[in-house]
Amino acid sequence: MRPTRVAVIGCGRIASDGHLPAYRAAAESGLCTLVGVCDVIIERAQEAARQYGVRPFDKVGEMIAETQPEVVSITTMPSSHYDLTLQALNAGCHVLCEKPVAMNLGEATEMVQAAQRADRLLSICFEYRYWDESVYLRDRLAAGDFGHVHAARTWGGAVYGFPTSRGFHRLASAGGGVLTHWTIHNLDLALWLLGNPEPLTASAFCHQRLAQYPAALGPSLDAMKPESGIEDFAMGFVRLAGGAVVTVEANFLQSPSGRHEGWEFLGERGAASIAPIRVWLDRGDEWIDDTPVPGTLAPCDYRMERLIAGFLQAVRTGGKAPVSGAEILRIQRLMDALYASAACGHEVTVETPLSNGSSGGNHGANLY
Ligand SMILES: NC(=O)c1ccc[n+]([C@@H]2O[C@H](COP(=O)([O-])OP(=O)(O)OC[C@H]3O[C@@H](n4cnc5c(N)ncnc54)[C@H](O)[C@@H]3O)[C@@H](O)[C@H]2O)c1
């Protein structure tokens, strides 16, 4: 099978750190060939083009017309995801879009529908799903090893982790702060591990420490002055169909104490955590450490190779999008509800899915 023609739209940080190296690795395995890169800042496209030996563009339409990609990665800020996705789908491309998929549920819904109409794949970059630890834990949860799982706890962020690129400081381009740009991964992975239960209600608190205490944070962070709706801290509580709950804590300005991100699951017969993996089974009178032997699972990292190869394989074999339309809309509904709750100060109902029905999780009755 000949290599799939691929182009990348947006040559900023995640393109250079994630997508472009992953496409290079996929090209070395014969899966794809990179045909073009585009950035509205032409110097960024030129730099990527120089490194990867392709043509640079500053206009997406021109790049698609001249290089005829079958797949595009969209690695721009969220405000342009909707327009660029529709443009690429209408040109016949499959689309791998960065998270968050869109600025709101209305945009996300139209994007999913446009992909269905065009008969093209649309997927989102949730690379945490490809970790060995994620796949291992998902299998154990699905097998019912922990009995009814009633709670998950996840948190994410970084020490002095507020992004420095200006687009992240404006609501009109970023769409939100640490919940949107970091812990969307944590929530997606928690839901995916639990078998995709529908979120029913959400409650959240958002805070911007950067604005409240600029002097405490030093001149480099003080100089950013993000708009007030760009939270650098958030805490959320989500009730899921089937009876489980999830708490999420998001912090771009974490203290250095402890793990900077993690997931913990509590069930009637056990508990588990990932990043790093720990598994405990409760026999009723004693806890058994059932953690996999160290070294058998690869450590969690932020590389994109598996995700990109997975998307290319789906395109090449006529498979399903690794992140389905239903999953894309589920996480967007939850993000919208968390922000709505933070704005009104109380728990809100998460919008009901239109067509895919309420789900208590795909793993079967023994999970909840
Ligand atoms: N999956 C992950 O782990 C991960 C990690 C980091 C960032 N991201 C996401 O990736 C997105 C981009 O983040 P980033 O840090 O790379 O941002 P960035 O600002 O470094 O890069 C974005 C680039 O897109 C370009 N651009 C903007 N509009 C364009 C358009 N219409 N056509 C062509 N180019 C355009 C900008 O000039 C810029 O170079 C965000 O949504 C972010 O949340 C995902």
Ligand as a Chemical Component Dictionary entry (heavy atoms), coordinates in Angstrom:
data_LIG
# 
_chem_comp.id                   LIG 
_chem_comp.type                 NON-POLYMER 
_chem_comp.pdbx_formal_charge   0 
_chem_comp.three_letter_code    LIG 
# 
loop_
_chem_comp_atom.comp_id 
_chem_comp_atom.atom_id 
_chem_comp_atom.alt_atom_id 
_chem_comp_atom.type_symbol 
_chem_comp_atom.charge 
_chem_comp_atom.model_Cartn_x 
_chem_comp_atom.model_Cartn_y 
_chem_comp_atom.model_Cartn_z 
_chem_comp_atom.pdbx_ordinal 
LIG N1  N1  N 0  -2.160 16.845 22.687 1  
LIG C1  C1  C 0  -1.309 17.487 23.475 2  
LIG O1  O1  O 0  -0.706 16.883 24.351 3  
LIG C2  C2  C 0  -1.081 18.962 23.298 4  
LIG C3  C3  C 0  0.054  19.570 23.834 5  
LIG C4  C4  C 0  0.243  20.940 23.616 6  
LIG C5  C5  C 0  -0.715 21.679 22.936 7  
LIG N2  N2  N 1  -1.840 21.063 22.470 8  
LIG C6  C6  C 0  -2.904 21.830 21.789 9  
LIG O2  O2  O 0  -2.449 22.209 20.489 10 
LIG C7  C7  C 0  -2.994 23.470 20.132 11 
LIG C8  C8  C 0  -1.831 24.377 19.739 12 
LIG O3  O3  O 0  -0.940 24.521 20.818 13 
LIG P1  P1  P 0  0.566  25.036 20.601 14 
LIG O4  O4  O 0  1.189  25.062 21.943 15 
LIG O5  O5  O -1 1.221  24.273 19.525 16 
LIG O6  O6  O 0  0.274  26.532 20.122 17 
LIG P2  P2  P 0  1.269  27.495 19.321 18 
LIG O7  O7  O 0  0.744  28.875 19.502 19 
LIG O8  O8  O 0  2.684  27.192 19.694 20 
LIG O9  O9  O 0  1.104  27.040 17.789 21 
LIG C9  C9  C 0  -0.033 27.304 17.003 22 
LIG C10 C10 C 0  0.441  27.688 15.610 23 
LIG O10 O10 O 0  -0.689 27.755 14.741 24 
LIG C11 C11 C 0  -0.472 28.858 13.858 25 
LIG N3  N3  N 0  -1.777 29.228 13.270 26 
LIG C12 C12 C 0  -2.796 29.884 13.884 27 
LIG N4  N4  N 0  -3.858 29.990 13.039 28 
LIG C13 C13 C 0  -3.489 29.387 11.878 29 
LIG C14 C14 C 0  -4.159 29.170 10.638 30 
LIG N5  N5  N 0  -5.411 29.594 10.420 31 
LIG N6  N6  N 0  -3.493 28.513 9.661  32 
LIG C15 C15 C 0  -2.200 28.080 9.858  33 
LIG N7  N7  N 0  -1.522 28.265 11.025 34 
LIG C16 C16 C 0  -2.162 28.908 12.019 35 
LIG C17 C17 C 0  0.171  29.918 14.719 36 
LIG O11 O11 O 0  0.820  30.919 13.966 37 
LIG C18 C18 C 0  1.119  29.069 15.558 38 
LIG O12 O12 O 0  2.400  28.947 14.962 39 
LIG C19 C19 C 0  -3.804 23.947 21.344 40 
LIG O13 O13 O 0  -5.170 23.679 21.132 41 
LIG C20 C20 C 0  -3.258 23.120 22.499 42 
LIG O14 O14 O 0  -4.207 22.861 23.530 43 
LIG C21 C21 C 0  -2.023 19.725 22.625 44 
# 
loop_
_chem_comp_bond.comp_id 
_chem_comp_bond.atom_id_1 
_chem_comp_bond.atom_id_2 
_chem_comp_bond.value_order 
_chem_comp_bond.pdbx_ordinal 
LIG N1  C1  SING 1  
LIG C1  O1  DOUB 2  
LIG C1  C2  SING 3  
LIG C2  C3  SING 4  
LIG C2  C21 DOUB 5  
LIG C3  C4  DOUB 6  
LIG C4  C5  SING 7  
LIG C5  N2  DOUB 8  
LIG N2  C6  SING 9  
LIG N2  C21 SING 10 
LIG C6  O2  SING 11 
LIG C6  C20 SING 12 
LIG O2  C7  SING 13 
LIG C7  C8  SING 14 
LIG C7  C19 SING 15 
LIG C8  O3  SING 16 
LIG O3  P1  SING 17 
LIG P1  O4  DOUB 18 
LIG P1  O5  SING 19 
LIG P1  O6  SING 20 
LIG O6  P2  SING 21 
LIG P2  O7  DOUB 22 
LIG P2  O8  SING 23 
LIG P2  O9  SING 24 
LIG O9  C9  SING 25 
LIG C9  C10 SING 26 
LIG C10 O10 SING 27 
LIG C10 C18 SING 28 
LIG O10 C11 SING 29 
LIG C11 N3  SING 30 
LIG C11 C17 SING 31 
LIG N3  C12 SING 32 
LIG N3  C16 SING 33 
LIG C12 N4  DOUB 34 
LIG N4  C13 SING 35 
LIG C13 C14 SING 36 
LIG C13 C16 DOUB 37 
LIG C14 N5  SING 38 
LIG C14 N6  DOUB 39 
LIG N6  C15 SING 40 
LIG C15 N7  DOUB 41 
LIG N7  C16 SING 42 
LIG C17 O11 SING 43 
LIG C17 C18 SING 44 
LIG C18 O12 SING 45 
LIG C19 O13 SING 46 
LIG C19 C20 SING 47 
LIG C20 O14 SING 48 
# 
